Each structure stands twice: as C-alpha cells, then as structure tokens.
Amino acid sequence: MNRLQRSKQTDRSVSPRFRCPHSGAFRCTWTGLVFVVTREAGLVYRTVQWDEPLLRSAGRTPAGPLFSIDSPENAVCQLHLPHCETKPGKEVQHLLSVVHITDDGMEFIEPLEITDTHVVIDVPHLSVFGLVWVWERIQNLISVVLGQVLLFLKPPNPRKQRQKLDVLLLPVNVPVEDVQQQWPDALYIDVTPQCDLITNHKYRVECPEACLIQPKENRFDLNFGPNYHKMFEIRLPTNTEEVTLTIRDQENSDVWTHEVDLPGKTFICPPEDRLNHILHTHQTQCHIISQWSTWCRWGCGGNSRIRILFYDVTTRRWKASTHQSRALLS
C-alpha cells in the first residue's frame, strides 16, 4: 500500500494536502485513513468537531474522529476509516456504521467490510465522514476498545527541581498529531502505546520514581476531540532519566507497563508560532536560549554539552541541537 506524506507547505493552521500520483490505495501516516483513488488526485482533509446532540437524536454516538474530506478531481471511490475495536467480527458489524454528513443532512452507510484495523465503505461523494456506534446497543455491552497511552513531558521547574510527565488515555484511532497540537510546549515521548481499555472504568498509574501522582484514579471515557485533557500528572525529580509506568484497572490488573526513557539534559524551547519566527538560524537559537537560560543554568555546569530541542512548525517535528553550555550562556 502507498503511503501519503504531508506537503511541506502544510502547517497547523491549514488542512493537510496530499497528492496521489496514480490510481491505487494510499494510507495517510497521520490519521490512518486509507483512500482508494481511480486516478491521480489531490486530497485535502482535516478533523472537525462532532455535533453529538444531532448524532444522539439519530440513536448514534461517535466511534472515531470526524473527517472533512475534499478532492477536486472527485477520484476517491473507496474510504477506509480506522476503528478502535479489539475483536472486529459479526457482532461489531451490527454496531458500527459510517455517518455521511452533507448540506442536505446525514445518512448512515453500512460497511462493505470491517478488517482488523479499518471500516471500508464505497464513497458516493466527498464531504464529512465519521465512524459511529448504535447508541442503545453499545450501552448494553461492556465496551472494550483498543486504546493508546500518550506521554508528554513538560519543561522542568528549576525552583522546585521538578518536572511533569502528563499521561493521556485515548482510543487508538485518535490521531497523535491532533493531540500534539494541543501540547505545543511539551515533548511527546514515543512509546509503544496500545492497550485495551474499558469505557467508564477507573484506572490509576503507578510510578515508583514519582514524587506525586494526581489524581489517584480517573475514569476512562471515549474522547474524539476537539479537546484532549490529561488523565494523570506525574511529578518527577528533574534528574530522572528513566521511569517505570504501569496502568492498572479497577480490578487491580495490569493494563499497560513500560520502561520509559526521559531525555537527559534536554531543554524544550517554545514552538515557532509562539515566538513568531522560524527556528533555523544560529542567531535565533541564541535568542531563545537567552530567554530560557534559567533551564540551562539549572541543568548544566561548567563546559558540559547540552541538547536543545526546537519545534520546527514547517515540518511539525522537534529538532535537536547540541552546544557547549558555557558558550551559550555567556
């Protein structure tokens, strides 16, 4: 299957734009969407907010993000939407469908196929699409979904010698980059994220290295945006290089565990859009370092080398740069 990579001109303020160079199936590495096109075509799409009261009036509830999709060439003939089912099968076939929203209203499309990862439909014409569950049926079932654990490391507090590691529990079909957009000042820690989660069940986090974990427990609810809130906040000593995280359910069973490496002597600078200039030149880097010099003074001494992370909004990636601390702080 072909992979779609986002255009270099795309930033957070506009919809992702892609070009399918020929007919075939193309998978978006950001959203997990798969487009089957009949010829060369351009694609523009983004996640939009659900109108849950409207959906509930039709006896449905969201089962994934809602996507607004457009293609000027009208070449998309089939769409594969990622789901969060743990055991897709005949029972799920009766619970899942795809809502198609247009200016004329909304209709529900029955799947052609439900694979281990996606719901497949034929596309009548492009507009807004999203996965939905039948509300009454899912209320009568124990809703186990494939989830993901997302970790975000906040900048250290040199006065208290503490740093925060925020933990989010979300369905696996929520795009990670959508979440990252809401945490621009934090460093996303890439770990193996997947685990099974039960809606409306309580979970807690264990971390032997933590100074504090709050809250002690929290309830997992299905959340497909637009706002993604942390479920747990873990406070750690600033010199912590590795932690062991365990997610436990209300039956005291391990749901997810991971040895997490934290970046040592790494200092996160604010994203480019917060500073209103692009982080490429040495002059700009020195300006930022002077603004955040308290982190450097706290974290390093003498002529030690430090690693600075810059967020480049043009590529939507953190970039590392290593420098001598004394030279930067003089």
C-alpha positions in Angstrom: 0.0 0.0 0.0 1.2 3.5 -0.8 1.9 6.0 2.0 0.8 9.6 1.9 3.2 12.2 3.2 2.1 15.6 4.0 3.1 18.5 1.8 6.0 20.6 3.1 3.8 23.7 2.8 1.3 22.4 5.3 1.3 23.8 8.8 -1.1 23.5 11.7 -3.3 26.3 10.5 -4.5 24.6 7.3 -5.8 21.3 6.3 -3.3 18.6 5.3 -2.8 18.4 1.5 -1.6 15.3 -0.3 -1.1 14.2 -3.9 -1.9 10.7 -5.0 0.4 10.3 -8.1 -1.6 7.4 -9.7 -4.6 5.1 -9.0 -4.4 2.7 -6.1 -4.7 2.7 -2.3 -3.0 5.4 -0.2 -2.6 5.4 3.5 -2.2 8.7 5.5 0.5 8.2 8.1 -1.0 11.0 10.3 -4.7 9.9 10.5 -4.6 6.2 9.4 -7.2 7.0 6.7 -6.9 4.9 3.5 -8.0 6.4 0.2 -8.7 4.3 -2.9 -8.5 6.5 -6.0 -9.2 5.7 -9.6 -6.6 8.2 -11.0 -4.1 10.9 -10.0 -5.8 13.2 -7.5 -5.2 15.8 -4.8 -6.7 15.4 -1.3 -7.5 18.0 1.4 -8.9 16.9 4.7 -9.0 17.6 8.4 -10.6 16.5 11.6 -13.7 18.5 12.6 -15.9 18.6 15.7 -18.8 16.2 16.2 -22.3 17.6 16.7 -23.1 15.0 19.4 -26.7 16.1 20.2 -27.6 15.8 16.5 -26.0 12.4 16.4 -27.7 11.2 19.5 -31.0 12.2 18.1 -30.4 9.6 15.4 -29.5 7.0 18.0 -25.8 7.1 17.3 -22.6 8.0 19.2 -19.1 8.8 17.8 -16.7 5.8 17.3 -13.8 7.8 15.9 -12.8 11.2 14.7 -14.9 13.1 12.2 -13.2 13.9 8.9 -14.0 16.6 6.4 -12.6 15.4 3.0 -12.3 17.1 -0.4 -10.7 16.1 -3.7 -11.1 18.5 -6.7 -10.7 15.6 -9.1 -13.5 13.6 -7.4 -11.4 10.5 -7.8 -11.9 8.8 -4.4 -14.0 5.6 -4.9 -13.5 4.0 -1.5 -12.6 5.0 2.0 -11.1 3.0 4.9 -11.6 4.6 8.3 -9.5 3.3 11.3 -11.5 1.9 14.2 -10.7 1.0 17.8 -12.4 -2.4 18.0 -10.5 -5.1 19.8 -12.3 -8.0 18.2 -13.9 -7.0 14.9 -16.4 -9.5 13.8 -20.1 -10.2 13.1 -21.3 -8.6 16.4 -19.3 -5.4 15.6 -20.8 -5.4 12.1 -24.2 -4.6 13.5 -22.8 -1.9 15.8 -20.6 0.1 13.5 -21.6 2.3 10.6 -20.3 5.4 8.9 -22.1 8.7 9.0 -22.0 10.8 5.8 -22.9 14.5 6.5 -23.7 16.9 3.7 -25.6 20.2 3.4 -28.7 18.1 2.8 -28.4 16.2 6.1 -26.8 13.0 7.2 -27.1 9.4 6.1 -25.6 6.2 7.6 -23.6 3.9 5.3 -23.3 0.2 6.2 -19.7 -1.1 5.9 -18.6 -3.2 3.0 -16.0 -4.9 5.2 -14.6 -4.5 8.7 -10.9 -5.5 8.8 -8.7 -5.8 11.9 -8.0 -2.1 11.7 -10.4 -0.3 9.3 -14.0 0.0 8.3 -14.4 0.0 4.5 -17.1 1.9 2.6 -17.8 2.9 -1.0 -17.8 6.7 -1.3 -20.9 8.3 -3.0 -19.3 11.7 -3.0 -16.9 13.5 -0.6 -17.9 15.7 2.3 -17.8 14.7 6.0 -17.4 11.1 7.2 -17.0 9.5 10.6 -17.5 6.2 12.4 -20.5 5.8 14.7 -21.9 3.2 17.1 -25.5 2.4 17.6 -26.1 4.0 21.0 -28.7 1.6 22.5 -26.8 -1.5 21.6 -23.4 -0.3 22.8 -24.9 0.8 26.1 -25.9 -2.8 26.8 -22.4 -4.1 26.2 -19.1 -3.9 28.1 -17.3 -1.6 25.7 -13.7 -2.7 25.4 -11.8 -0.6 22.9 -8.2 -0.6 21.7 -6.6 2.4 23.4 -3.3 4.2 23.4 -1.2 5.7 26.2 0.3 9.1 25.2 3.0 10.8 27.3 4.0 14.4 27.3 7.0 15.8 29.2 6.6 19.4 30.4 9.5 21.8 30.8 11.3 21.5 34.2 10.7 23.8 37.1 14.2 24.8 38.3 13.0 26.4 41.5 11.3 23.2 42.7 13.6 20.8 40.9 10.6 19.0 39.4 9.3 18.1 36.0 5.9 16.9 35.0 5.0 13.9 32.9 1.4 14.0 31.7 -0.5 10.8 30.8 -3.4 10.6 28.4 -5.6 7.6 27.7 -7.4 7.8 24.3 -8.9 5.5 21.7 -6.2 4.3 19.3 -7.9 5.9 16.2 -7.4 9.4 17.6 -4.5 10.9 15.5 -1.5 11.5 17.7 -0.6 14.7 15.9 -4.1 16.2 16.7 -3.2 15.7 20.3 0.3 17.1 19.9 -1.2 20.3 18.5 -2.8 21.0 21.9 0.5 20.4 23.8 2.9 22.7 22.0 5.2 23.4 25.0 5.6 19.7 25.9 7.8 17.0 24.4 5.9 13.9 23.1 7.6 10.7 24.4 7.3 8.0 21.9 6.5 4.6 23.5 4.6 1.5 22.5 1.1 2.9 23.2 -1.5 0.3 22.6 -3.6 -1.3 25.3 -7.2 -2.5 25.9 -9.4 0.0 27.8 -12.9 -0.3 29.1 -15.2 2.7 28.9 -16.4 4.1 32.2 -13.9 2.0 34.1 -11.5 3.6 36.6 -7.7 3.5 36.1 -4.7 4.5 38.0 -1.0 5.0 37.3 1.9 3.6 39.3 5.4 5.0 39.0 8.0 4.2 41.7 10.2 7.2 40.7 7.3 9.7 41.2 7.2 12.4 43.8 3.5 12.8 43.3 0.8 11.3 41.0 -2.6 13.1 40.7 -5.4 12.2 40.6 -5.0 8.8 42.3 -7.6 7.3 39.9 -9.6 8.5 36.9 -12.4 7.3 34.7 -11.8 6.5 31.0 -14.3 7.9 28.7 -14.3 7.8 24.9 -12.9 11.1 23.6 -12.6 12.0 19.9 -11.9 15.7 20.4 -11.7 18.5 19.9 -10.1 18.9 23.4 -7.8 16.2 24.8 -7.1 16.5 28.5 -4.6 14.7 30.6 -5.8 11.9 32.8 -2.8 11.9 35.1 0.0 14.2 36.1 3.3 12.7 37.3 5.8 14.9 39.1 9.4 13.7 38.9 12.8 14.9 40.1 14.4 16.8 37.3 17.4 14.4 37.1 15.1 11.4 36.4 16.4 9.6 33.3 14.1 6.5 33.3 10.8 5.7 34.9 8.6 2.5 35.0 5.0 3.3 34.3 2.1 0.9 34.9 -1.5 1.5 34.2 -3.9 -0.6 36.4 -7.6 -1.0 36.1 -10.2 -1.0 38.8 -9.8 -4.8 39.2 -6.1 -4.1 40.0 -4.9 -5.8 36.8 -2.0 -4.5 34.8 -3.3 -3.0 31.5 -0.1 -1.4 30.3 3.5 -1.2 31.5 6.6 0.4 30.0 10.1 1.4 30.8 10.2 5.0 29.7 13.5 6.8 28.9 13.3 10.5 29.6 15.7 12.9 27.7 18.6 13.8 30.0 19.8 17.4 30.0 17.3 18.2 27.3 15.6 21.6 27.2 12.4 22.2 25.3 12.1 25.6 23.6 8.6 27.1 22.8 7.2 26.3 19.4 7.9 28.6 16.4 4.4 30.1 16.3 4.7 31.2 20.0 7.9 33.2 19.1 6.8 34.4 15.7 9.9 33.4 13.9 11.4 30.2 12.4 14.0 28.3 14.4 16.7 27.8 11.8 19.5 30.4 12.3 22.1 30.4 15.0 21.1 34.0 15.9 17.5 32.9 16.6 18.7 29.9 18.6 20.9 32.1 20.8 17.9 34.5 21.3 15.7 31.6 22.5 18.5 30.2 24.7 18.9 33.5 26.4 15.2 33.6 27.1 15.3 30.1 28.7 18.8 30.4 30.2 17.5 29.5 33.7 16.9 26.0 32.4 20.5 25.8 31.1 22.0 27.2 34.3 20.0 24.8 36.4 20.6 21.8 34.2 24.3 22.1 33.3 27.5 23.4 34.8 31.0 24.3 33.5 31.6 23.4 29.9 29.2 20.5 29.7 27.4 19.9 26.5 23.6 20.3 26.4 21.0 19.3 23.9 18.3 21.9 22.9 15.1 20.8 21.2 13.5 23.2 18.7 10.0 22.8 17.3 10.0 23.4 13.6 6.4 24.2 12.5 7.2 23.7 8.8 8.0 20.0 9.4 6.0 19.6 12.6 8.9 17.9 14.3 11.3 18.6 17.2 14.9 19.2 16.1 17.9 18.6 18.3 21.0 20.8 18.5 24.0 20.2 20.8 26.0 23.1 22.2 28.6 24.0 24.9 26.6 25.4 27.8 29.3 28.0 28.8 29.4 29.4 25.3 25.6 29.7 25.1 25.2 31.3 28.5 28.0 33.8 28.3 
